[in-house]
């Protein structure tokens, strides 16, 4: 009997190997490395994007928003804006939205979502 079989790691388990880290060779950052507040995130986005450890995230977006986002990305590229990819644009937009929500009652984002 083949009892010497190599055990395959559980790539989706909470402990053990991280599939992204294994594939890329880049270590994942720990939560204590990140600031607790989003204030000022948009101002630092250019520098932080290059140095930040990235993690894939999945979200559902309406088709309308996704189409507008894709169109805006391509418009910026055609206009010669130095934007690497859609992730960079999304991080910048999300940083601005989070900074806006930090304003509290004056937040346009919070007004939009009905708070």
N, C-alpha and C positions, 0 to 999 in steps of 0.2 A: 504494500500500500504506500501511496505517496504522502507521507506525513510531513515531508520537508517542503511542502508548498509555500511559496512566498506569499505572505499576507498582504493583500491590497489595502492601502489606507482608505479610510472613509473621508472622501474629499468634502462632504457636506456636513460632517460632524462638527460639534462645537470645539473640540480639542483636536490636536494633531496638526496635520498640514493644512495650510491655507492654499487653495488652488491658484489664486492669483499670484501670491508670493512665490509659490513653487514654479509657476510658468514664467514670471518676469524676473525673478531673482531679487526683487526689491522688497525690503522688509516693510511690514505694515506698521503704521504709527499707532501709538497708544492714545486713548482719549485724553490723558493728562497733558499731552503735547499740544492740544488745541485750546484756544481761548474759550472761556465759558460763555462769553457774550458775542453776538454777531456785530456789535457796534464797530463801525470803521472797516467792515469786511470788504465793501466795494472799493474803498480807496486803496486797499492793499492787494486787490485781486490779481493784478498783473504779476507782481513779485511772488505772491503766494502760490499761484497756479503752477509756476515752474518748479517750486521747491516742495509742494505738497505731495503727500502720498495719496493716491487716488483709489477710490473704491467704487465699483460699479453699483449703481442704484437703479431700481426699476419703479416707474410710476406710470399711471395711466393718464393720458392727456386727451382732451377732446380733439377731434379731427381738425376743427377750425383753428385751434391754438397751435397744433402741430404744423399745419400748413402755413400759418402766418410766421411761425418761428423759422421754418425751413426757407420760406421766401425771403425773410429778413436776412438770414445768414448769407444766402446767395447774393442778395443786393449789396451787402457789405463787402463781400469778396470781390464783386465786379467793380465796386467803387474804390478798390485798392486799400481797404482797411486791413491792417495787419492782424488778422484773426486766424488762429491756427486751425480750429475745428469747432464743431457745434458745442462740444463740452465747455470750451472756453467761453463762448457766448452765453451758455446757460448758467455757468458759474457767476459771471458778471451780473446777469439779470437777477439771479437769485440773491446775490449779495446785496444789490440795491433794494430788492423787495424786503429782505430781512432787516436792513437798516431802516427802511420806512416803517416797518411794524414796530421797531423799537421806539418810535415816536409816540406810541400810545394812541390817544384820542385823535390826534392830527394825522394818523396814518391813512393814506389813500388805499392801501391794500386791505386793511381791516374794514374800511368802509365798503369796499367792493365785496368782501365775503360776508358782510352783514353783521359786524360786531359793533 
